[in-house]
Amino acid sequence: MSDIKKNLYYLYELPDYKVASDYSDVRGWEVIDADSRTIGVVDHLLVNKEAERVVYLDVEIDNSLIEDGHNTFQLPVSEGVHQFINKEGANHLIIPIGMANLDGNNKRVTTNHINSSTFAQAQRFKKGDIIDFGYELNVLRHFTGDHTVEESTSSGKQFYDRKEFDISKIRNI
């Protein structure tokens, strides 16, 4: 993450922003993946001010997911480019809000499209790090498998018009 341009703000940083009365405040709720495995707990809500809404859930991930890990050096150098290295203490990741379903009865968030392996292989960050747009792109590409999403054509408010950020599709189950 870099501090070049702050694109996302924690909800608590914006005193004029609140969770709308017709939406659940999911902070503190467990996050369950497509395989019914606990991924972690929603720690914060991330807002894009230009889009004027919550666009990500900041999840503090379960230690078992970190232990499953992601071996960035599993392939020899001769077999291509290696991926990121998760740093010590990096135990947070973001989930686009439109990729979540809410289980209000059990106070948990489910992600029917993302399994624990995909979460384990996602780039993480340390609590409080500034999340730049490059990280957002990497996460979206990783979770959707769509590596054609380009920074130059998808920045700004239009980026959050994608289905992965569509809060009208969030279902209460």
C-alpha positions in Angstrom: 0.0 0.0 0.0 1.2 3.5 -0.6 0.0 6.9 0.6 0.1 8.5 -2.9 -3.6 9.2 -3.0 -6.2 8.2 -0.3 -9.2 6.7 -2.1 -10.9 5.0 0.8 -11.8 6.2 4.2 -12.9 4.3 7.3 -16.5 5.2 8.2 -15.3 6.5 11.6 -13.1 9.1 9.8 -16.1 10.7 8.2 -18.4 12.2 10.8 -21.1 13.1 8.2 -21.4 9.4 7.1 -23.4 6.8 9.0 -24.8 3.4 8.2 -28.3 4.0 6.7 -31.2 3.0 8.9 -32.4 0.4 6.3 -29.0 -1.4 6.3 -27.4 -3.5 9.0 -24.2 -2.4 10.7 -22.1 -5.5 10.1 -19.1 -4.5 12.1 -18.2 -7.3 14.4 -20.0 -9.9 12.3 -18.3 -13.2 11.3 -17.4 -13.6 7.6 -18.2 -17.0 6.2 -16.8 -18.2 2.8 -18.5 -20.2 0.0 -17.3 -23.4 1.7 -18.9 -22.4 5.1 -15.5 -21.7 6.6 -15.0 -18.8 9.0 -12.7 -16.3 7.3 -12.7 -13.6 10.0 -14.7 -10.7 11.4 -15.8 -7.4 9.8 -13.6 -4.8 11.5 -14.5 -1.7 9.6 -16.5 -0.3 6.7 -14.6 1.5 3.9 -16.2 4.5 2.1 -15.3 6.1 -1.2 -16.3 9.8 -0.8 -16.8 10.3 -4.6 -19.2 7.4 -4.7 -20.7 8.5 -1.4 -21.1 5.1 0.1 -19.6 2.0 1.7 -17.7 0.0 -1.0 -15.7 -2.5 1.0 -15.8 -4.5 4.2 -12.5 -4.5 6.0 -12.1 -8.0 7.4 -9.7 -9.0 10.2 -8.9 -12.4 9.0 -8.8 -15.6 11.1 -5.3 -16.8 12.1 -6.1 -20.2 10.5 -6.4 -18.5 7.2 -3.0 -16.9 7.6 -1.6 -20.3 8.6 -3.0 -21.8 5.4 -0.9 -19.0 3.9 0.3 -18.3 0.5 3.7 -19.5 -0.5 4.9 -16.9 -2.9 8.1 -18.8 -3.6 6.6 -22.2 -4.5 7.7 -22.0 -8.1 11.3 -21.7 -9.2 12.4 -18.3 -10.5 12.6 -19.7 -14.0 8.8 -20.3 -14.1 7.8 -16.7 -14.2 6.9 -13.7 -12.1 6.2 -14.3 -8.4 3.4 -12.6 -6.6 3.3 -10.3 -3.5 4.7 -11.2 -0.1 2.3 -10.7 2.8 4.2 -8.8 5.6 4.3 -9.8 9.2 1.3 -8.5 11.0 -0.8 -8.1 7.8 -4.0 -9.7 8.9 -6.7 -7.6 7.1 -8.2 -7.8 3.6 -11.1 -6.1 1.9 -14.2 -7.6 0.3 -16.2 -5.6 -2.2 -19.6 -4.9 -0.6 -21.6 -6.3 -3.5 -19.9 -9.7 -3.1 -21.5 -10.1 0.4 -24.8 -11.5 1.7 -26.1 -10.6 5.1 -27.4 -13.2 7.5 -29.1 -10.8 10.0 -30.5 -13.7 12.1 -27.1 -15.1 12.8 -25.2 -11.8 12.5 -22.8 -12.9 9.9 -21.7 -12.0 6.4 -21.4 -14.8 3.7 -19.5 -14.7 0.5 -21.0 -17.3 -1.8 -18.5 -16.5 -4.6 -15.2 -16.6 -2.7 -13.8 -19.7 -1.0 -11.1 -20.0 1.7 -8.3 -20.8 -0.7 -9.0 -17.6 -2.7 -9.1 -15.6 0.6 -5.8 -17.3 1.8 -4.1 -16.3 -1.4 -5.3 -12.7 -1.3 -2.9 -9.8 -0.6 -3.4 -8.6 3.0 -2.6 -5.3 4.7 -2.0 -4.1 8.3 -4.8 -2.5 10.2 -4.6 1.3 9.6 -2.7 1.1 6.3 -3.8 3.4 3.6 -5.4 1.4 0.8 -4.5 2.7 -2.6 -6.3 2.1 -5.8 -3.7 -0.4 -7.0 -4.5 -2.6 -4.1 -8.2 -2.3 -4.9 -7.6 -3.4 -8.5 -5.5 -6.4 -7.3 -8.2 -7.6 -4.9 -11.0 -7.2 -7.5 -8.9 -9.1 -10.1 -8.1 -11.8 -7.6 -11.6 -12.3 -6.3 -13.4 -12.2 -9.7 -10.7 -13.9 -11.7 -11.1 -11.0 -14.2 -7.6 -9.7 -14.9 -8.8 -7.4 -17.7 -9.9 -4.7 -15.3 -7.7 -1.8 -16.2 -6.7 1.1 -13.9 -6.8 3.6 -16.7 -10.4 2.8 -17.7 -11.8 2.0 -14.3 -10.8 4.7 -11.9 -13.0 7.1 -10.0 -16.7 6.8 -9.4 -17.3 4.6 -12.5 -15.2 1.9 -10.9 -17.7 1.5 -8.1 -20.6 1.1 -10.6 -19.4 -2.5 -11.2 -21.7 -5.3 -10.0 -19.2 -6.2 -7.3 -20.0 -2.9 -5.5 -23.8 -3.0 -6.1 -25.4 -2.8 -2.7 -28.9 -3.3 -4.1 -27.9 -6.9 -4.7 -26.9 -7.5 -1.1 -29.3 -10.1 0.1 -30.5 -10.7 3.6 -30.6 -14.4 3.9 
